[in-house]
């Protein structure tokens, strides 16, 4: 019984920390949009789901400082990748945004990462799903 209550307490703590750290107020910059040719690009790794693990490692190394677990960090005004406004964008658009950044909003360019690593990041971002709220 004690193990169960410890598990429940830990689960609630994780949920609370996640809710407090995320950026529910994220609003996409309407001026930050990919050119049509970039938006139409297809992820060359789309048929290689095994590349997602590498994308997760890259995310933890390069993105988690500002985007946390993917839900954004309110203090940093960073994007919440779980929101439909982000997930509904094309792979090419997300790739373009990773590549070019948006320095006006604090998002650096990651053009120095090799192209395939940027596509791996896109692949990983597609795996992020909203965390159900505790009841």
PyMOL commands that set and color helices and strands:
alter all, ss='L'
color gray80, all
select helices_A, chain A and resi 2-21+36-39+49-62+64-67+74-76+84-87+91-100+103-105+115-125
alter helices_A, ss='H'
color red, helices_A
deselect
rebuild
show_as cartoon
